[in-house]
Amino acid sequence: MRRTSRVSVLVTVVALVAVAGCRGDSKPNDTSPRQSATAYTYGKCRITGQWSSFTLTPTTPGTLTVQTNLPSPGWWSGDSPETVDGGFEYCMAALIAHRTGLPRVTVTKVPFDALVAGRTDKFDIALAQISITDERKEVVAFSAPYFSSDIGVLAKKGSDVTAENIRLKRLGAATGQTGAAFLQEKISPGSPVALFPDTASLSAAVTSGQIDAAISDTAVVLTFAKQSAGALEVVGQYRTGEQYGALYPKSSTNVTTINQIIKQLQSDGSLNWLSQRWLGPAFGGDPSNVPYFTISSAFFT
């Protein structure tokens, strides 16, 4: 979600694991490539491509183990590993599993800051709207980018939060995300800001009035605004050019294989379809329509 982390803390990872596998949502008139069909389905995901066309050595035999941080509306449909059955990133993982001949996807929930600090293990791939940064590359490996996002500002509907007065407001961000670093280094350098353990609690802080505005990825805050039934809105965004990538353990031997699959998902239109199916409804609007805020160049280093 989309984050140049300046926070590396040692945490104890409490993993919640669930194996997802139920019905699919393929349509009878589906004209997308489908070279091979199997008896396996992955939640509500539409499965395309050839079964077992790539070879991968999974951490746990028979399943693709995916780490993420929940809840994450649009990206993961379900608030816990046990309930996830769709979403852009879940279905992206399902397509990777299908094309590597793995009949199941195992979802593991982990703290975001531990994930990007390279302090989690026993997984094949992590998908959690993770911005690719040089700092993170020192401890983890990344795929090629699969999504682009800027930094958005979430506030109560009708609130007086503007580019001109935002530094006078009570601002917050989620620990370990690039939004936190951007807030502390660019928007309010030297000023106290509130940090929250995840984006769900960050959004809740805006709703409760604990803070005036939340700073996080535009793609993330749009989903919380949509879920708020009109109580919240994304009042602006900052142009940062961030890109999301899949994350791997630094020692992973599957990087080349999964990167090839992700490139295939881009070229065959699968990722575009996932965006239309899951992110469009979750966002409730086009991110490019959110007005851009600017801040003085004096605050950039």
Buried (B, 14 or more C-beta within 10 A) or exposed (E): BBBBBBBBEEBEBEBEBBBBBEEBBBEEEEEBEBEEEEEBBBBBBBBBBBBEBBEBEBBBEEBBBBBBBBBBBBBBBBBEBBBBBBBBBBBBBBBBBBBBBBBBBBBBBBBBBBBBBBBBEEBBBBBBBBBBBEBBEEBBBBBEBBBBBBBBBBBBEEBEBBBEEBBEBBBBBBBBBBBBBBBBBBBBEEEEBBBBBBBBBBBBBBBEEBBBBBBBBBBBBBBBBBBBEEEBBBBBBBEBEBBBBBBBBEEBEBBEBBBBBBEBBBEBEBBEBBBEBBBEEBBBEEBEEBEEBEBEEEEEE
